[in-house]
Amino acid sequence: MGFFSKLKKIWKNDAQPTPAAAPSSPEPASLPISEPPAPPSSLPPSPAAEAPWRDALVLSLRQAEPRLSAWLDILLTGVTTAGPDLWQRLRFLFESLEAPADEADHFVKSFEAWTTTMGYEEVEAFRSELQYRLALALDLEDEEDERNRLFVKLSQGLAKTKEQIVHRLDGLLGSHSVIDEAFWEELEEILLMADVGFEPAAKLLTSLRAKVRARNTTDPAVFKDILREELAEIFHTPKTIKAVNPPEVVMMIGVNGVGKTTTIAKLAHRDIMRGKKVLIAAGDTFRAAAIEQLQIWADRVGAAFYAKGEGSDPAAVAFEAMDKALAEGFDVLYLDTAGRLHTKANLMEELKRSDGWSARSIPAPPTVRCSSSTPPPARTPCPRPRFSTRRPASTRSS
């Protein structure tokens, strides 16, 4: 029995590792079974699977005319509202033009915030603004479209006046066989009826008379060529210095209702899209709700805003806004003013006070852009003020 007892003991000792190894063997065997499903789930989806429109869009963009408007037509195909599809396609456009990804994200977030603030949902409601912002953000030459839209609007607005002037000039040339005093009197009447103004009409007639005498002719057939040459000289734009000493200060002046406030918003928005830091100051402290209206526009375009309160001294607003612009490093300061006619001496003196007090806050005057559509009165010559005097275009009263 001792022998068999020893064999039994040895058998038990030899059999001990076998059951211990048995439970450990399923573990490595189970690992390969659980690993295969993991890799497919960790792989990122392909661009084609994520956005199936990419391949067709790339082909269409490469075949399209290299203009932003044409690209945008293709990009917005099938997209009618603001949402993930639009933002994804805008990022794709930036990527296609090799723009940095952070610039694309900044543009999309900024534009998405703007559409939310304005309450726009339909693409057609903000397409023009989108194209304008893309042209600035991507530094694309799409000015032809902008010029076309501008000239179409101007042509439509001036079509009736143009037809009347052309018709009357043709009648003038057809009814006179020589250029005599009666010819000049009738031409003056045509110019005045077209709202050219007395002084501009007088200067134009004086120049035309001199040119006709220089050519030693009285033939009305050559008068159109002389008139064309004179107008080309009048509307010739001389070269100007583009360099500025910041802050550039723009004072908006004009009569009531011509669009000073909205023009400030448009100009400020354009400067912001060019990377400038813009401050808008509410110098119109007279009109009801003028400050609140300007602040809404400043918030919409993303510009800083400064105001004192209704009834405050406009000169004090200009002075303190200038201090703020200098202290915080603004590139452009837009100063709104109350509506006034240039014939009101006391109101024009108020503009001079605003100019003077603001100029005292700095040792050297800021850069001036004098772009008034009509010359200011003699008491405030254009080159003297330290503020540019942009006068928004107003509709001509009949």
The 8 nearest C-alpha neighbors of each residue, nearest first, counted from 0:
[[1, 3, 2, 4, 5, 6, 7, 8],
 [0, 2, 4, 3, 5, 6, 7, 8],
 [3, 1, 5, 0, 4, 6, 7, 8],
 [2, 4, 6, 0, 5, 1, 7, 8],
 [5, 3, 1, 7, 2, 6, 0, 8],
 [4, 6, 8, 2, 3, 7, 9, 1],
 [7, 5, 3, 9, 8, 4, 10, 2],
 [6, 8, 10, 4, 5, 9, 3, 11],
 [9, 7, 5, 11, 10, 6, 4, 12],
 [10, 8, 12, 6, 11, 7, 13, 5],
 [11, 9, 7, 13, 8, 12, 6, 14],
 [10, 12, 14, 8, 9, 13, 15, 7],
 [13, 11, 9, 15, 14, 10, 8, 16],
 [14, 12, 10, 11, 15, 9, 16, 17],
 [13, 15, 11, 12, 17, 16, 10, 18],
 [14, 16, 12, 17, 13, 18, 11, 19],
 [17, 15, 19, 18, 14, 20, 13, 12],
 [16, 18, 20, 19, 14, 15, 21, 13],
 [17, 19, 21, 20, 16, 15, 22, 14],
 [20, 18, 16, 17, 21, 22, 15, 23],
 [21, 19, 23, 17, 18, 22, 16, 24],
 [20, 22, 18, 24, 19, 23, 17, 25],
 [21, 23, 24, 20, 25, 19, 18, 26],
 [24, 22, 20, 21, 25, 26, 19, 27],
 [23, 25, 21, 26, 22, 27, 20, 28],
 [26, 24, 28, 23, 27, 29, 22, 21],
 [27, 25, 29, 28, 24, 23, 30, 22],
 [28, 26, 30, 29, 25, 24, 31, 23],
 [27, 29, 25, 26, 30, 31, 24, 32],
 [28, 30, 26, 32, 27, 31, 25, 33],
 [31, 29, 27, 32, 33, 28, 34, 26],
 [32, 30, 34, 33, 29, 28, 35, 27],
 [31, 33, 29, 30, 34, 35, 28, 36],
 [34, 32, 30, 31, 35, 29, 36, 37],
 [33, 35, 31, 37, 36, 32, 30, 38],
 [36, 34, 37, 33, 38, 32, 31, 39],
 [35, 37, 34, 38, 39, 33, 40, 32],
 [38, 36, 40, 35, 34, 39, 41, 33],
 [39, 37, 41, 40, 36, 35, 42, 34],
 [40, 38, 41, 42, 37, 36, 35, 43],
 [39, 41, 38, 37, 42, 36, 43, 44],
 [40, 42, 38, 39, 43, 37, 44, 36],
 [41, 43, 39, 40, 44, 38, 45, 37],
 [44, 42, 45, 41, 40, 39, 46, 49],
 [45, 43, 49, 48, 42, 46, 47, 41],
 [44, 46, 48, 47, 49, 43, 50, 42],
 [47, 45, 49, 48, 50, 44, 51, 53],
 [46, 48, 51, 50, 45, 49, 53, 54],
 [47, 49, 45, 46, 50, 51, 44, 52],
 [48, 50, 46, 47, 45, 44, 51, 52],
 [51, 49, 47, 52, 48, 46, 53, 45],
 [50, 52, 47, 53, 48, 49, 54, 46],
 [51, 53, 50, 55, 54, 56, 47, 57],
 [54, 52, 56, 51, 55, 50, 57, 47],
 [53, 55, 57, 56, 52, 58, 51, 47],
 [54, 56, 58, 57, 53, 52, 59, 51],
 [57, 55, 53, 59, 58, 54, 52, 60],
 [58, 56, 60, 54, 59, 55, 53, 61],
 [57, 59, 55, 61, 56, 60, 62, 54],
 [60, 58, 56, 62, 57, 61, 63, 55],
 [61, 59, 63, 57, 62, 58, 56, 70],
 [60, 62, 58, 59, 63, 57, 64, 65],
 [61, 63, 59, 60, 58, 64, 65, 57],
 [64, 62, 60, 61, 59, 65, 69, 70],
 [63, 65, 66, 69, 62, 70, 60, 61],
 [66, 64, 63, 67, 69, 70, 61, 60],
 [67, 65, 69, 68, 64, 70, 141, 140],
 [66, 68, 70, 69, 71, 141, 65, 134],
 [67, 69, 71, 70, 66, 72, 130, 144],
 [70, 68, 72, 66, 71, 67, 64, 73],
 [71, 69, 67, 73, 72, 68, 74, 60],
 [70, 72, 74, 68, 73, 69, 67, 75],
 [73, 71, 69, 70, 75, 74, 68, 76],
 [74, 72, 70, 71, 76, 75, 69, 60],
 [73, 75, 71, 72, 76, 70, 88, 56],
 [76, 74, 78, 72, 73, 71, 77, 85],
 [77, 75, 73, 78, 74, 72, 79, 71],
 [76, 78, 75, 79, 74, 73, 80, 84],
 [79, 77, 75, 76, 80, 85, 84, 122],
 [78, 80, 122, 121, 77, 81, 75, 123],
 [81, 79, 121, 122, 120, 78, 82, 85],
 [82, 80, 120, 85, 122, 121, 79, 83],
 [81, 83, 85, 84, 80, 86, 120, 111],
 [82, 84, 86, 85, 87, 81, 88, 80],
 [85, 83, 87, 82, 86, 88, 78, 81],
 [84, 86, 88, 87, 83, 82, 81, 89],
 [85, 87, 89, 83, 88, 84, 107, 90],
 [88, 86, 84, 90, 85, 89, 83, 91],
 [87, 89, 91, 85, 90, 86, 92, 84],
 [88, 90, 92, 86, 91, 87, 85, 93],
 [91, 89, 93, 87, 88, 92, 103, 94],
 [90, 92, 88, 94, 89, 93, 95, 87],
 [93, 91, 95, 89, 94, 90, 88, 96],
 [94, 92, 98, 90, 96, 91, 95, 103],
 [93, 95, 91, 97, 92, 96, 98, 90],
 [96, 94, 92, 97, 93, 91, 98, 57],
 [95, 97, 93, 94, 98, 92, 137, 91],
 [98, 96, 94, 95, 93, 99, 92, 100],
 [97, 99, 93, 96, 94, 100, 102, 103],
 [100, 98, 102, 101, 97, 103, 94, 93],
 [99, 101, 103, 102, 104, 98, 94, 93],
 [100, 102, 104, 103, 99, 105, 106, 98],
 [103, 101, 105, 99, 100, 104, 106, 98],
 [102, 104, 100, 106, 101, 105, 90, 93],
 [105, 103, 101, 107, 102, 106, 108, 100],
 [106, 104, 102, 108, 103, 107, 109, 101],
 [105, 107, 103, 109, 104, 108, 110, 102],
 [106, 108, 110, 104, 109, 105, 111, 103],
 [109, 107, 111, 105, 110, 106, 104, 112],
 [110, 108, 106, 112, 107, 111, 105, 113],
 [109, 111, 113, 107, 112, 108, 106, 114],
 [112, 110, 108, 114, 113, 109, 107, 115],
 [111, 113, 115, 109, 110, 114, 108, 116],
 [112, 114, 110, 116, 115, 111, 117, 109],
 [115, 113, 119, 117, 111, 116, 112, 118],
 [114, 116, 118, 112, 113, 117, 111, 119],
 [117, 115, 113, 114, 118, 112, 299, 119],
 [116, 118, 114, 115, 119, 113, 299, 112],
 [117, 119, 115, 116, 114, 120, 113, 121],
 [120, 118, 114, 117, 121, 115, 124, 125],
 [121, 119, 80, 81, 122, 118, 114, 124],
 [120, 122, 80, 123, 124, 79, 119, 81],
 [123, 121, 80, 79, 124, 125, 126, 81],
 [122, 124, 126, 121, 125, 79, 127, 80],
 [123, 125, 122, 121, 126, 119, 120, 127],
 [126, 124, 128, 123, 127, 122, 129, 119],
 [125, 127, 129, 123, 128, 122, 124, 130],
 [128, 126, 130, 129, 125, 131, 124, 123],
 [129, 127, 131, 125, 126, 130, 132, 133],
 [130, 128, 126, 132, 131, 127, 133, 125],
 [131, 129, 133, 127, 128, 132, 134, 126],
 [130, 132, 128, 134, 129, 133, 127, 135],
 [133, 131, 129, 135, 134, 130, 136, 128],
 [132, 134, 136, 130, 135, 131, 137, 129],
 [135, 133, 139, 131, 132, 137, 138, 136],
 [134, 136, 138, 132, 133, 137, 272, 131],
 [135, 137, 133, 138, 134, 132, 272, 106],
 [136, 138, 139, 134, 135, 133, 98, 93],
 [139, 137, 135, 134, 136, 140, 133, 141],
 [140, 138, 134, 137, 141, 135, 67, 133],
 [141, 139, 142, 138, 134, 66, 143, 67],
 [140, 142, 143, 139, 144, 67, 134, 66],
 [141, 143, 145, 144, 140, 146, 147, 139],
 [144, 142, 146, 145, 141, 147, 140, 148],
 [143, 145, 147, 142, 146, 141, 148, 68],
 [146, 144, 142, 148, 143, 147, 149, 141],
 [147, 145, 149, 143, 144, 148, 150, 142],
 [146, 148, 144, 150, 149, 145, 151, 143],
 [147, 149, 151, 145, 146, 150, 144, 152],
 [150, 148, 146, 152, 147, 151, 145, 153],
 [149, 151, 153, 147, 152, 148, 154, 146],
 [150, 152, 154, 148, 149, 153, 147, 155],
 [151, 153, 155, 149, 150, 154, 156, 148],
 [154, 152, 150, 156, 155, 151, 157, 149],
 [155, 153, 151, 157, 156, 152, 158, 150],
 [154, 156, 152, 158, 153, 157, 151, 159],
 [155, 157, 153, 154, 158, 152, 159, 160],
 [158, 156, 154, 160, 155, 159, 161, 153],
 [157, 159, 161, 155, 154, 160, 156, 162],
 [160, 158, 162, 161, 157, 163, 156, 155],
 [159, 161, 163, 157, 162, 158, 164, 193],
 [162, 160, 158, 164, 159, 163, 157, 165],
 [161, 163, 159, 165, 160, 164, 166, 158],
 [162, 164, 166, 160, 161, 165, 167, 159],
 [165, 163, 167, 161, 166, 162, 168, 160],
 [164, 166, 168, 162, 167, 163, 161, 169],
 [167, 165, 163, 169, 164, 168, 162, 170],
 [166, 168, 170, 164, 169, 165, 171, 163],
 [169, 167, 171, 165, 170, 166, 164, 172],
 [170, 168, 172, 166, 171, 167, 173, 165],
 [169, 171, 167, 173, 168, 172, 174, 166],
 [170, 172, 168, 174, 169, 173, 167, 175],
 [171, 173, 169, 170, 175, 174, 219, 168],
 [172, 174, 170, 171, 175, 169, 176, 219],
 [173, 175, 171, 172, 170, 176, 169, 182],
 [176, 174, 177, 172, 173, 171, 182, 178],
 [175, 177, 219, 174, 218, 178, 173, 172],
 [178, 176, 217, 218, 175, 179, 219, 182],
 [179, 177, 217, 182, 219, 218, 180, 176],
 [178, 180, 182, 181, 177, 183, 217, 175],
 [181, 179, 183, 182, 184, 178, 185, 177],
 [182, 180, 184, 183, 179, 185, 178, 186],
 [181, 183, 179, 180, 185, 184, 178, 186],
 [184, 182, 186, 180, 185, 181, 187, 179],
 [185, 183, 181, 187, 186, 182, 180, 188],
 [184, 186, 188, 182, 187, 183, 181, 189],
 [187, 185, 183, 189, 188, 184, 182, 190],
 [188, 186, 184, 190, 185, 189, 183, 191],
 [187, 189, 185, 191, 186, 190, 192, 184],
 [190, 188, 186, 192, 187, 191, 193, 185],
 [191, 189, 193, 187, 192, 188, 195, 200],
 [190, 192, 188, 194, 193, 189, 195, 196],
 [191, 193, 189, 194, 190, 188, 195, 187],
 [192, 194, 190, 191, 195, 189, 164, 160],
 [195, 193, 191, 196, 192, 190, 197, 395],
 [194, 196, 193, 191, 190, 200, 199, 197],
 [197, 195, 194, 199, 198, 191, 200, 190],
 [196, 198, 200, 199, 201, 191, 195, 194],
 [197, 199, 201, 200, 196, 202, 195, 203],
 [200, 198, 202, 201, 196, 197, 203, 195],
 [201, 199, 203, 197, 198, 202, 196, 204],
 [200, 202, 198, 204, 199, 203, 197, 205],
 [203, 201, 205, 199, 200, 204, 198, 206],
 [204, 202, 200, 206, 205, 201, 199, 207],
 [203, 205, 207, 201, 206, 202, 208, 200],
 [204, 206, 202, 208, 203, 207, 201, 209],
 [207, 205, 209, 203, 204, 208, 210, 202],
 [206, 208, 204, 210, 209, 205, 203, 211],
 [207, 209, 211, 205, 206, 210, 204, 212],
 [210, 208, 206, 212, 207, 211, 213, 205],
 [211, 209, 213, 207, 212, 208, 206, 214],
 [210, 212, 208, 214, 213, 209, 207, 216],
 [213, 211, 215, 209, 214, 210, 208, 216],
 [214, 212, 210, 215, 211, 209, 216, 208],
 [213, 215, 211, 212, 216, 210, 209, 217],
 [216, 214, 212, 213, 211, 217, 210, 218],
 [215, 217, 214, 218, 211, 212, 213, 178],
 [216, 218, 178, 177, 219, 215, 211, 179],
 [217, 219, 220, 177, 216, 221, 178, 176],
 [220, 218, 222, 221, 172, 177, 178, 217],
 [219, 221, 218, 222, 223, 172, 224, 217],
 [222, 220, 219, 224, 223, 218, 225, 216],
 [221, 223, 225, 219, 224, 220, 226, 218],
 [224, 222, 226, 225, 221, 227, 220, 219],
 [223, 225, 227, 222, 226, 221, 228, 220],
 [224, 226, 222, 228, 223, 227, 229, 221],
 [225, 227, 223, 229, 224, 228, 222, 230],
 [228, 226, 224, 230, 225, 229, 223, 231],
 [229, 227, 231, 225, 226, 230, 224, 232],
 [230, 228, 226, 232, 231, 227, 225, 233],
 [229, 231, 233, 227, 232, 228, 234, 226],
 [230, 232, 228, 229, 234, 233, 235, 227],
 [233, 231, 229, 235, 230, 234, 228, 227],
 [234, 232, 230, 231, 235, 229, 236, 228],
 [235, 233, 231, 232, 230, 236, 229, 237],
 [234, 236, 232, 233, 231, 237, 230, 238],
 [237, 235, 234, 238, 233, 239, 232, 231],
 [238, 236, 235, 239, 234, 240, 232, 233],
 [239, 237, 236, 240, 241, 235, 242, 234],
 [238, 240, 241, 237, 236, 242, 368, 369],
 [239, 241, 242, 238, 243, 368, 237, 366],
 [242, 240, 239, 243, 238, 368, 366, 244],
 [241, 243, 240, 244, 366, 239, 245, 247],
 [244, 242, 366, 245, 241, 247, 365, 246],
 [243, 245, 366, 365, 246, 247, 242, 364],
 [246, 244, 247, 330, 243, 365, 366, 331],
 [245, 247, 330, 331, 365, 329, 248, 244],
 [246, 248, 331, 245, 366, 365, 332, 330],
 [249, 247, 332, 386, 331, 333, 246, 250],
 [248, 250, 387, 333, 386, 334, 332, 251],
 [251, 249, 334, 388, 387, 386, 333, 335],
 [252, 250, 389, 335, 388, 336, 390, 334],
 [253, 251, 390, 336, 388, 389, 250, 338],
 [254, 252, 390, 338, 339, 255, 257, 340],
 [253, 255, 338, 339, 340, 257, 256, 252],
 [256, 254, 338, 257, 253, 339, 337, 258],
 [255, 257, 258, 254, 259, 338, 393, 253],
 [256, 258, 393, 255, 259, 254, 391, 253],
 [259, 257, 261, 260, 256, 262, 391, 393],
 [258, 260, 262, 261, 391, 257, 263, 251],
 [261, 259, 263, 262, 258, 293, 264, 335],
 [260, 262, 264, 263, 258, 259, 265, 296],
 [263, 261, 265, 259, 264, 260, 258, 266],
 [262, 264, 266, 260, 261, 265, 267, 259],
 [265, 263, 261, 267, 262, 266, 296, 268],
 [266, 264, 262, 268, 267, 263, 269, 261],
 [267, 265, 269, 263, 268, 264, 262, 270],
 [268, 266, 264, 270, 269, 265, 263, 271],
 [267, 269, 271, 265, 300, 266, 270, 264],
 [270, 268, 266, 272, 267, 271, 265, 273],
 [269, 271, 273, 267, 272, 275, 268, 266],
 [272, 270, 275, 268, 274, 273, 269, 267],
 [271, 273, 269, 274, 270, 268, 135, 136],
 [274, 272, 270, 271, 275, 269, 135, 136],
 [273, 275, 271, 272, 270, 276, 269, 277],
 [276, 274, 271, 270, 273, 330, 277, 331],
 [275, 277, 329, 330, 271, 331, 274, 278],
 [278, 276, 331, 302, 329, 332, 330, 275],
 [277, 279, 303, 332, 304, 302, 331, 333],
 [278, 280, 333, 304, 332, 334, 303, 305],
 [281, 279, 305, 334, 304, 306, 282, 333],
 [282, 280, 306, 335, 283, 290, 334, 305],
 [281, 283, 336, 335, 313, 284, 334, 280],
 [284, 282, 337, 336, 281, 285, 335, 289],
 [283, 285, 309, 310, 282, 311, 286, 313],
 [284, 286, 283, 310, 287, 337, 309, 289],
 [287, 285, 289, 284, 288, 283, 337, 309],
 [286, 288, 289, 285, 309, 290, 284, 291],
 [289, 287, 291, 290, 292, 286, 309, 293],
 [290, 288, 292, 286, 287, 291, 293, 283],
 [291, 289, 293, 292, 288, 281, 294, 284],
 [292, 290, 294, 288, 293, 289, 295, 296],
 [293, 291, 289, 295, 294, 290, 288, 296],
 [292, 294, 296, 290, 295, 291, 297, 289],
 [295, 293, 297, 291, 296, 292, 290, 298],
 [296, 294, 298, 292, 293, 297, 299, 291],
 [295, 297, 299, 293, 294, 298, 264, 300],
 [296, 298, 294, 302, 300, 295, 299, 301],
 [299, 297, 301, 295, 296, 300, 294, 302],
 [298, 300, 296, 297, 301, 295, 113, 116],
 [301, 299, 268, 297, 298, 302, 296, 264],
 [300, 302, 298, 299, 297, 303, 268, 271],
 [303, 301, 297, 277, 300, 278, 298, 304],
 [304, 302, 278, 279, 277, 297, 301, 305],
 [303, 305, 279, 278, 280, 297, 302, 294],
 [304, 306, 280, 279, 281, 320, 303, 307],
 [307, 305, 281, 280, 308, 316, 304, 290],
 [308, 306, 311, 316, 305, 309, 281, 284],
 [307, 309, 311, 306, 310, 284, 290, 281],
 [308, 310, 284, 311, 285, 307, 290, 287],
 [309, 311, 284, 285, 308, 312, 313, 307],
 [312, 310, 309, 308, 284, 313, 307, 316],
 [311, 313, 315, 314, 316, 310, 284, 282],
 [314, 312, 316, 282, 315, 311, 317, 353],
 [313, 315, 353, 317, 316, 312, 352, 318],
 [316, 314, 318, 312, 313, 317, 319, 353],
 [317, 315, 313, 319, 314, 318, 320, 282],
 [316, 318, 314, 320, 315, 319, 357, 353],
 [319, 317, 357, 315, 321, 316, 320, 356],
 [318, 320, 322, 321, 316, 317, 315, 323],
 [321, 319, 323, 317, 322, 318, 316, 324],
 [320, 322, 324, 318, 319, 323, 317, 357],
 [321, 323, 319, 325, 320, 324, 326, 318],
 [322, 324, 320, 326, 321, 325, 327, 319],
 [325, 323, 329, 321, 322, 327, 326, 328],
 [324, 326, 322, 328, 323, 327, 321, 329],
 [327, 325, 323, 324, 328, 322, 329, 321],
 [326, 328, 324, 325, 329, 323, 322, 330],
 [329, 327, 325, 326, 324, 330, 246, 276],
 [330, 328, 324, 276, 331, 277, 327, 246],
 [329, 331, 246, 276, 245, 275, 277, 247],
 [332, 330, 247, 277, 246, 329, 248, 278],
 [333, 331, 248, 278, 279, 277, 249, 247],
 [334, 332, 279, 249, 250, 248, 280, 278],
 [335, 333, 250, 280, 282, 249, 279, 251],
 [334, 336, 282, 281, 251, 283, 250, 280],
 [337, 335, 283, 282, 252, 251, 338, 334],
 [336, 338, 283, 339, 285, 282, 286, 284],
 [339, 337, 254, 255, 253, 336, 252, 340],
 [340, 338, 254, 253, 337, 341, 255, 346],
 [339, 341, 342, 254, 343, 253, 338, 346],
 [340, 342, 343, 339, 376, 347, 375, 344],
 [341, 343, 340, 344, 376, 347, 339, 346],
 [344, 342, 341, 346, 340, 345, 347, 339],
 [343, 345, 347, 346, 342, 348, 341, 349],
 [346, 344, 348, 347, 343, 349, 342, 350],
 [347, 345, 349, 348, 344, 343, 339, 350],
 [348, 346, 350, 344, 349, 345, 343, 341],
 [347, 349, 351, 345, 346, 350, 344, 352],
 [348, 350, 346, 352, 347, 351, 353, 345],
 [351, 349, 353, 347, 348, 352, 354, 346],
 [350, 352, 348, 354, 349, 353, 355, 347],
 [353, 351, 355, 349, 354, 350, 314, 356],
 [354, 352, 314, 350, 356, 351, 355, 317],
 [355, 353, 351, 352, 357, 356, 358, 350],
 [354, 356, 352, 358, 357, 353, 351, 359],
 [355, 357, 359, 353, 358, 318, 354, 352],
 [358, 356, 318, 359, 354, 355, 360, 317],
 [357, 359, 355, 360, 356, 361, 364, 354],
 [360, 358, 356, 357, 361, 355, 362, 318],
 [359, 361, 358, 357, 322, 318, 362, 321],
 [360, 362, 359, 363, 358, 364, 357, 365],
 [363, 361, 364, 360, 359, 358, 365, 357],
 [362, 364, 361, 365, 358, 359, 360, 366],
 [363, 365, 358, 385, 366, 361, 362, 367],
 [366, 364, 247, 244, 246, 367, 245, 385],
 [365, 367, 247, 244, 243, 364, 248, 368],
 [368, 366, 387, 386, 385, 369, 365, 247],
 [367, 369, 387, 370, 366, 386, 388, 249],
 [370, 368, 387, 388, 371, 367, 381, 389],
 [369, 371, 389, 368, 388, 372, 387, 390],
 [370, 372, 389, 390, 388, 373, 369, 374],
 [371, 373, 390, 370, 374, 389, 392, 391],
 [374, 372, 371, 375, 390, 370, 376, 389],
 [373, 375, 371, 376, 372, 381, 380, 377],
 [376, 374, 379, 380, 373, 381, 377, 341],
 [377, 375, 378, 379, 341, 374, 380, 342],
 [376, 378, 379, 380, 375, 374, 381, 341],
 [377, 379, 376, 380, 375, 347, 344, 348],
 [380, 378, 377, 376, 375, 381, 383, 384],
 [381, 379, 377, 383, 382, 378, 375, 376],
 [380, 382, 383, 379, 375, 384, 369, 374],
 [383, 381, 380, 384, 369, 385, 367, 379],
 [382, 384, 381, 380, 385, 379, 386, 367],
 [385, 383, 386, 382, 381, 354, 379, 387],
 [386, 384, 367, 364, 354, 365, 383, 387],
 [387, 385, 367, 384, 249, 248, 250, 388],
 [386, 388, 368, 369, 249, 367, 250, 389],
 [389, 387, 250, 371, 369, 251, 370, 252],
 [390, 388, 371, 370, 251, 387, 391, 252],
 [389, 391, 371, 252, 253, 372, 251, 388],
 [392, 390, 259, 393, 258, 389, 257, 262],
 [391, 393, 390, 394, 257, 372, 258, 253],
 [394, 392, 257, 391, 395, 258, 256, 390],
 [393, 395, 396, 392, 257, 156, 397, 391],
 [394, 396, 393, 397, 194, 392, 156, 157],
 [397, 395, 394, 393, 194, 257, 193, 392],
 [396, 395, 394, 194, 193, 192, 160, 159]]
